């Protein structure tokens, strides 16, 4: 029989890899994943909402201050954590890791593409799948190497868009050199009007368009995203930075023994919030003052990224500290583990429900409500996710999409009902 030890669930027996059993999951990771899911939908809900009152503007300001750019980084960090755990479990079994993980990423890429076109144009799963491949190169690297590469990745994420934008504008200025002022103003007006028309068309389709029109709009956005490869490369680097930080956290042993890292977590907590506050303050100041490009663009993006990353690490540290030091808080926060255990299903379901409620092919409530009502809708939606996730996982081993992901990864049907796997000594677990 296989026995597990430590956060990575290392087993003393040998064999091939298989999906993790419910009893082998790491609750703290699931809780953090559920927390990240809540923050993501809280922020992204505003894509469907208007700003109708002072209450809406206040709600949006609070979301911007405490949530925007803080929860996708946390979700990315947890992807890196999951990767590190899987590497450790594969090593403990003496089983090949690369082939299974490469197939796992390929399936995730397919799910991400389906989401992009047929549910909602949010390419985060595509980014995760693409950057999961280079992440495999770091599976046996030292913590020093991982941190250095995370810093370099952050530099790329911060500087690439500003530098490229400056080069493009410099080139355009060179092409227009010698043109009279009226010609330049006319070209700028045409470009501005073209951008406004694209926005008006997108809003019209989202408000009243058919499902087919929305799929076409998502394709246009997808093509535009990849034509701006420099910005997309920066977004990939953004994701990769947090992958590496998650990998570092597992290598350091933070999830193995949280109680042994309490002083470190307190430092991360307070420094993360302090950096976030300073970054936000400087960003607001730069938004008011004119700073010459490209330095201004690079500095503003750097403040947004570093501040968001720092606060997301502060949130993660706060959650780990609460769970390590208070049994009551661990019980309360344990509710988040239910949606966290089937995070992919809930993530896709969130977007499917929102699209069905707000877009024209559904209930057509696009921009009919403001951010204040949006917060209440988010709380209701996430509360329902907790209830249904708990009900589902009381009967099944995986969420529906997680089951499909694992079945395609391992190229064999996975047992779904809990009764089918009870008492199994099974092979090594992979989250």
C-alpha positions as CSV (number, residue, x, y, z in Angstrom):
1,X,0.0,0.0,0.0
2,X,1.2,3.5,-0.8
3,X,1.8,5.9,2.1
4,X,2.1,9.7,1.7
5,X,4.2,12.3,3.6
6,X,4.7,16.0,3.3
7,X,2.9,18.6,1.3
8,X,3.9,16.9,-2.0
9,X,2.3,13.7,-0.9
10,X,5.5,11.7,-1.6
11,X,4.8,8.0,-1.7
12,X,7.0,5.1,-0.6
13,X,5.8,2.7,-3.3
14,X,6.7,2.9,-7.0
15,X,4.5,2.8,-10.1
16,X,2.9,5.0,-12.7
17,X,1.2,8.4,-12.2
18,X,-2.5,8.8,-11.7
19,X,-4.9,11.6,-10.6
20,X,-4.9,12.6,-6.9
21,X,-7.3,10.9,-4.6
22,X,-9.7,13.2,-2.6
23,X,-8.0,12.3,0.7
24,X,-4.6,13.2,-0.6
25,X,-5.4,16.8,-1.6
26,X,-3.7,19.7,0.1
27,X,-6.4,21.8,1.8
28,X,-4.4,25.0,2.1
29,X,-3.8,25.1,-1.6
30,X,-7.5,24.4,-2.3
31,X,-8.5,27.2,0.1
32,X,-6.2,29.7,-1.6
33,X,-7.5,28.5,-5.0
34,X,-11.1,29.1,-3.9
35,X,-10.1,32.6,-2.6
36,X,-8.5,33.4,-5.9
37,X,-11.6,32.3,-7.8
38,X,-13.8,34.7,-5.7
39,X,-11.4,37.6,-6.4
40,X,-11.3,36.9,-10.1
41,X,-15.1,37.0,-10.6
42,X,-15.4,40.0,-8.3
43,X,-13.1,42.0,-10.6
44,X,-14.2,40.6,-14.0
45,X,-17.9,41.0,-13.2
46,X,-17.3,44.7,-14.0
47,X,-16.8,43.9,-17.7
48,X,-20.6,43.5,-17.8
49,X,-21.6,46.4,-15.6
50,X,-22.2,50.1,-16.0
51,X,-21.5,53.1,-13.6
52,X,-24.9,54.6,-12.7
53,X,-24.5,56.1,-9.3
54,X,-22.1,57.3,-6.7
55,X,-22.5,53.9,-4.9
56,X,-21.3,52.2,-8.1
57,X,-18.3,54.5,-8.4
58,X,-17.4,53.8,-4.8
59,X,-17.8,50.1,-5.3
60,X,-15.6,50.2,-8.4
61,X,-13.0,52.2,-6.6
62,X,-12.8,49.7,-3.7
63,X,-12.6,46.8,-6.2
64,X,-9.8,48.6,-8.0
65,X,-7.9,49.3,-4.8
66,X,-8.2,45.9,-3.1
67,X,-8.8,43.3,-6.0
68,X,-7.8,44.4,-9.5
69,X,-4.5,42.9,-10.6
70,X,-4.3,40.9,-7.3
71,X,-6.1,37.7,-7.9
72,X,-5.1,36.5,-11.3
73,X,-1.4,36.6,-10.0
74,X,-2.5,34.5,-7.0
75,X,-4.2,32.0,-9.4
76,X,-1.0,31.9,-11.4
77,X,1.1,31.4,-8.3
78,X,-1.0,28.4,-7.4
79,X,-0.5,26.9,-10.8
80,X,3.3,27.0,-10.1
81,X,2.6,25.4,-6.7
82,X,0.6,22.6,-8.3
83,X,3.4,22.0,-10.8
84,X,6.0,21.7,-8.1
85,X,3.8,19.2,-6.2
86,X,3.4,17.1,-9.3
87,X,7.1,17.1,-9.9
88,X,7.7,15.9,-6.4
89,X,5.2,13.1,-6.6
90,X,6.5,11.9,-9.9
91,X,10.1,11.8,-8.5
92,X,8.9,9.9,-5.4
93,X,7.3,7.3,-7.7
94,X,10.3,7.1,-10.1
95,X,7.7,7.7,-12.8
96,X,8.2,9.8,-16.0
97,X,6.9,13.3,-15.6
98,X,7.4,15.2,-18.8
99,X,5.2,13.1,-21.1
100,X,2.2,13.2,-18.8
101,X,2.6,16.9,-18.0
102,X,3.0,17.8,-21.6
103,X,-0.2,16.0,-22.5
104,X,-1.9,17.7,-19.5
105,X,-0.9,21.1,-20.9
106,X,-2.1,20.2,-24.4
107,X,-5.5,19.4,-23.0
108,X,-5.6,22.6,-21.0
109,X,-4.7,24.5,-24.2
110,X,-7.7,22.9,-25.9
111,X,-10.0,23.8,-23.1
112,X,-8.6,27.4,-23.1
113,X,-9.2,27.8,-26.8
114,X,-12.8,26.5,-26.4
115,X,-13.4,29.0,-23.7
116,X,-11.9,31.8,-25.7
117,X,-14.3,31.4,-28.6
118,X,-17.4,29.7,-27.2
119,X,-17.8,30.9,-23.6
120,X,-15.9,34.2,-22.9
121,X,-12.8,35.8,-24.4
122,X,-10.4,35.4,-21.4
123,X,-7.2,33.9,-22.6
124,X,-5.7,33.1,-19.2
125,X,-6.0,29.3,-19.7
126,X,-4.2,29.6,-23.0
127,X,-1.4,31.5,-21.3
128,X,-1.1,29.0,-18.6
129,X,-0.9,26.1,-21.1
130,X,1.7,27.9,-23.2
131,X,3.9,28.9,-20.3
132,X,3.7,25.5,-18.6
133,X,6.1,24.1,-21.2
134,X,9.1,26.3,-20.4
135,X,8.2,25.9,-16.7
136,X,9.2,22.3,-17.0
137,X,12.8,23.4,-17.5
138,X,12.9,24.7,-13.9
139,X,11.6,21.6,-12.2
140,X,15.1,20.7,-10.7
141,X,16.6,24.2,-10.5
142,X,17.8,25.8,-7.2
143,X,15.7,28.4,-5.4
144,X,18.3,31.0,-6.3
145,X,18.0,30.3,-10.0
146,X,14.2,30.4,-9.8
147,X,14.1,33.8,-8.0
148,X,16.6,35.3,-10.5
149,X,14.6,34.1,-13.5
150,X,11.4,35.3,-11.8
151,X,13.0,38.8,-11.5
152,X,14.1,38.7,-15.2
153,X,10.6,37.6,-16.2
154,X,9.1,40.5,-14.3
155,X,11.4,42.9,-16.1
156,X,10.2,41.7,-19.4
157,X,6.6,41.9,-18.4
158,X,7.1,45.5,-17.2
159,X,9.2,46.9,-20.0
160,X,8.2,45.1,-23.3
161,X,4.9,47.0,-24.0
162,X,6.3,50.4,-23.2
163,X,9.5,49.9,-25.3
164,X,7.6,48.5,-28.3
165,X,5.0,51.2,-28.1
166,X,7.7,53.8,-28.1
167,X,9.4,52.2,-31.2
168,X,6.1,52.0,-33.0
169,X,5.3,55.7,-32.3
170,X,8.8,56.7,-33.3
171,X,8.5,54.9,-36.6
172,X,5.1,56.5,-37.3
173,X,6.6,59.9,-36.5
174,X,9.4,59.2,-39.0
175,X,6.9,58.2,-41.7
176,X,5.0,61.4,-41.1
177,X,8.1,63.6,-41.1
178,X,7.7,66.4,-43.5
179,X,3.9,66.1,-43.6
180,X,2.0,69.3,-42.9
181,X,0.2,69.7,-39.5
182,X,-3.3,69.4,-41.1
183,X,-2.4,66.0,-42.6
184,X,-1.1,64.7,-39.3
185,X,-4.2,65.9,-37.4
186,X,-6.4,64.3,-40.0
187,X,-4.6,60.9,-39.7
188,X,-4.9,61.1,-35.9
189,X,-8.6,61.8,-36.1
190,X,-9.1,58.9,-38.5
191,X,-7.2,56.6,-36.2
192,X,-9.1,57.7,-33.1
193,X,-12.5,57.4,-34.9
194,X,-11.5,53.9,-36.1
195,X,-10.8,52.9,-32.5
196,X,-14.0,54.3,-31.3
197,X,-16.0,52.5,-34.0
198,X,-14.4,49.2,-33.0
199,X,-15.4,49.8,-29.4
200,X,-19.0,50.8,-30.4
201,X,-19.3,47.7,-32.6
202,X,-18.1,45.5,-29.7
203,X,-20.5,47.0,-27.2
204,X,-23.4,46.7,-29.7
205,X,-22.7,43.0,-30.3
206,X,-22.3,42.3,-26.5
207,X,-25.5,44.2,-25.8
208,X,-27.8,42.9,-28.5
209,X,-25.8,40.6,-30.8
210,X,-26.4,37.0,-31.6
211,X,-24.2,34.2,-30.3
212,X,-22.6,33.8,-33.8
213,X,-21.8,37.5,-33.8
214,X,-20.1,37.2,-30.4
215,X,-18.0,34.3,-31.6
216,X,-16.9,36.4,-34.6
217,X,-16.1,39.3,-32.3
218,X,-14.0,37.0,-30.1
219,X,-12.1,35.8,-33.1
220,X,-11.3,39.4,-34.1
221,X,-10.0,40.1,-30.6
222,X,-7.9,36.9,-30.6
223,X,-6.3,37.9,-33.9
224,X,-5.7,41.4,-32.7
225,X,-4.1,40.1,-29.5
226,X,-1.6,38.0,-31.4
227,X,-0.9,40.7,-33.9
228,X,0.2,42.7,-30.9
229,X,2.7,40.0,-30.0
230,X,4.8,42.3,-27.9
231,X,2.0,42.9,-25.5
232,X,1.0,39.2,-25.5
233,X,4.7,38.3,-24.8
234,X,4.6,40.6,-21.8
235,X,1.4,39.0,-20.5
236,X,3.0,35.6,-20.8
237,X,6.0,36.9,-18.8
238,X,3.5,38.2,-16.3
239,X,2.1,34.7,-15.8
240,X,5.5,33.0,-15.8
241,X,6.8,35.3,-13.0
242,X,4.1,34.0,-10.6
243,X,4.6,30.4,-11.8
244,X,8.2,30.7,-10.7
245,X,7.3,32.3,-7.4
246,X,4.8,29.4,-6.7
247,X,7.6,26.9,-7.5
248,X,9.9,28.7,-5.2
249,X,7.4,28.6,-2.3
250,X,7.1,24.8,-2.6
251,X,10.9,24.4,-2.9
252,X,11.3,26.5,0.3
253,X,9.0,24.2,2.1
254,X,6.3,26.8,2.9
255,X,3.4,24.4,2.2
256,X,5.2,21.5,3.9
257,X,5.3,23.2,7.3
258,X,3.6,26.6,7.4
259,X,4.2,26.9,11.2
260,X,7.9,26.8,10.6
261,X,7.7,29.8,8.3
262,X,5.5,32.1,10.3
263,X,8.2,34.9,10.7
264,X,8.8,34.8,6.9
265,X,5.1,34.9,6.1
266,X,4.6,37.9,8.4
267,X,7.4,39.7,6.6
268,X,5.8,38.9,3.2
269,X,2.4,40.0,4.5
270,X,3.5,43.5,5.7
271,X,6.0,44.2,3.0
272,X,3.5,43.0,0.3
273,X,0.8,45.4,1.5
274,X,3.4,48.2,2.0
275,X,4.7,47.8,-1.5
276,X,1.2,47.7,-2.9
277,X,0.2,50.9,-1.1
278,X,3.4,52.7,-2.2
279,X,3.0,51.5,-5.8
280,X,-0.7,52.5,-5.9
281,X,0.2,56.0,-4.6
282,X,3.0,56.5,-7.1
283,X,0.8,55.3,-9.9
284,X,-1.9,57.8,-9.1
285,X,0.7,60.6,-8.9
286,X,2.1,59.6,-12.3
287,X,-1.4,59.5,-13.8
288,X,-1.7,63.2,-12.8
289,X,1.8,64.3,-13.8
290,X,3.1,64.1,-17.4
291,X,6.1,61.7,-17.5
292,X,7.9,61.5,-20.8
293,X,7.5,58.2,-22.7
294,X,8.8,55.5,-22.8
295,X,10.0,55.9,-19.2
296,X,6.5,57.0,-18.0
297,X,4.8,54.0,-19.7
298,X,7.3,51.5,-18.3
299,X,7.2,53.0,-14.8
300,X,3.4,53.0,-14.7
301,X,3.2,49.4,-15.8
302,X,5.9,48.4,-13.4
303,X,4.1,49.9,-10.5
304,X,0.9,48.1,-11.5
305,X,2.5,44.7,-11.9
306,X,4.8,44.9,-8.8
307,X,2.1,46.4,-6.6
308,X,-0.4,43.7,-7.7
309,X,2.1,40.9,-7.3
310,X,3.1,42.2,-3.8
311,X,-0.5,42.4,-2.6
312,X,-1.4,39.0,-3.9
313,X,1.5,37.6,-2.0
314,X,0.3,39.5,1.0
315,X,-3.1,38.0,0.7
316,X,-1.7,34.5,0.4
317,X,0.5,35.0,3.5
318,X,-2.5,36.4,5.5
319,X,-4.5,33.3,4.6
320,X,-1.7,30.9,5.5
321,X,-1.1,32.7,8.8
322,X,-4.8,32.6,9.7
323,X,-5.0,28.9,9.0
324,X,-1.8,28.1,10.8
325,X,-2.6,30.1,14.0
326,X,-6.4,29.7,14.4
327,X,-8.4,26.5,14.2
328,X,-11.5,28.6,14.1
329,X,-10.3,30.6,11.0
330,X,-9.1,27.4,9.3
331,X,-12.6,26.0,9.7
332,X,-14.2,29.1,8.3
333,X,-11.8,29.4,5.4
334,X,-12.3,25.7,4.8
335,X,-15.5,26.5,2.9
336,X,-13.4,28.0,0.1
337,X,-11.7,24.6,-0.4
338,X,-14.9,23.2,-2.0
339,X,-14.9,25.5,-5.1
340,X,-11.1,25.4,-5.0
341,X,-11.0,21.6,-5.4
342,X,-12.9,22.0,-8.7
343,X,-11.5,25.4,-9.7
344,X,-11.4,24.8,-13.5
345,X,-15.1,23.8,-13.6
346,X,-16.1,26.7,-11.4
347,X,-14.0,29.2,-13.4
348,X,-15.6,28.2,-16.7
349,X,-19.0,28.0,-15.1
350,X,-18.7,31.6,-13.8
351,X,-18.1,32.8,-17.3
352,X,-20.8,30.7,-18.8
353,X,-23.4,32.0,-16.3
354,X,-22.3,35.6,-16.6
355,X,-22.4,35.4,-20.4
356,X,-25.9,33.9,-20.3
357,X,-27.2,36.6,-18.0
358,X,-25.6,39.7,-19.5
359,X,-25.1,39.2,-23.2
360,X,-27.7,39.8,-25.9
361,X,-28.2,36.1,-26.7
362,X,-29.1,35.5,-23.1
363,X,-31.1,37.7,-20.7
364,X,-29.5,40.8,-22.2
365,X,-28.7,42.6,-18.9
366,X,-25.5,44.0,-20.2
367,X,-24.7,47.3,-18.4
368,X,-28.2,47.4,-16.9
369,X,-26.7,47.3,-13.4
370,X,-23.8,49.0,-11.7
371,X,-20.8,47.8,-9.7
372,X,-22.7,48.0,-6.3
373,X,-25.3,45.4,-7.5
374,X,-22.4,43.5,-9.1
375,X,-20.8,42.9,-5.7
376,X,-24.1,41.4,-4.5
377,X,-24.4,39.3,-7.6
378,X,-20.8,38.1,-7.1
379,X,-21.5,37.1,-3.5
380,X,-24.6,35.2,-4.5
381,X,-22.8,33.4,-7.4
382,X,-19.9,32.4,-5.3
383,X,-22.1,31.3,-2.4
384,X,-23.9,29.0,-4.9
385,X,-20.6,27.7,-6.1
386,X,-19.7,26.7,-2.5
387,X,-23.0,24.9,-2.0
388,X,-23.0,23.0,-5.3
389,X,-19.3,22.2,-5.2
390,X,-19.7,20.7,-1.7
391,X,-22.8,18.7,-3.0
392,X,-20.9,17.5,-6.1
393,X,-17.7,16.5,-4.3
394,X,-19.7,14.6,-1.7
395,X,-20.5,12.2,-4.6
396,X,-17.8,12.5,-7.1
397,X,-14.0,12.5,-7.1
398,X,-13.6,15.4,-9.5
399,X,-15.5,18.3,-11.0
400,X,-16.9,17.6,-14.5
401,X,-14.2,19.5,-16.4
402,X,-11.4,18.2,-14.1
403,X,-12.6,14.7,-14.9
404,X,-12.5,15.4,-18.6
405,X,-9.0,17.0,-18.2
406,X,-7.6,13.9,-16.4
407,X,-9.3,11.4,-18.7
408,X,-7.8,13.0,-21.8
409,X,-4.4,13.4,-20.1
410,X,-4.1,9.8,-19.0
411,X,-5.9,8.5,-22.2
412,X,-8.3,6.4,-20.1
413,X,-11.6,6.9,-18.4
414,X,-11.1,7.9,-14.7
415,X,-13.5,6.5,-12.1
416,X,-15.9,9.3,-11.2
417,X,-18.0,8.3,-8.3
418,X,-16.3,8.2,-4.9
419,X,-17.6,4.6,-4.3
420,X,-15.6,3.5,-7.4
421,X,-12.3,4.4,-5.8
422,X,-12.9,3.7,-2.1
423,X,-10.3,1.5,-0.5
424,X,-8.0,1.7,-3.5
425,X,-4.3,1.8,-2.7
426,X,-3.9,3.2,-6.2
427,X,-0.8,4.6,-7.9
428,X,0.9,7.9,-7.2
429,X,-1.2,11.0,-7.0
430,X,-1.0,14.0,-9.2
431,X,-3.1,17.1,-8.5
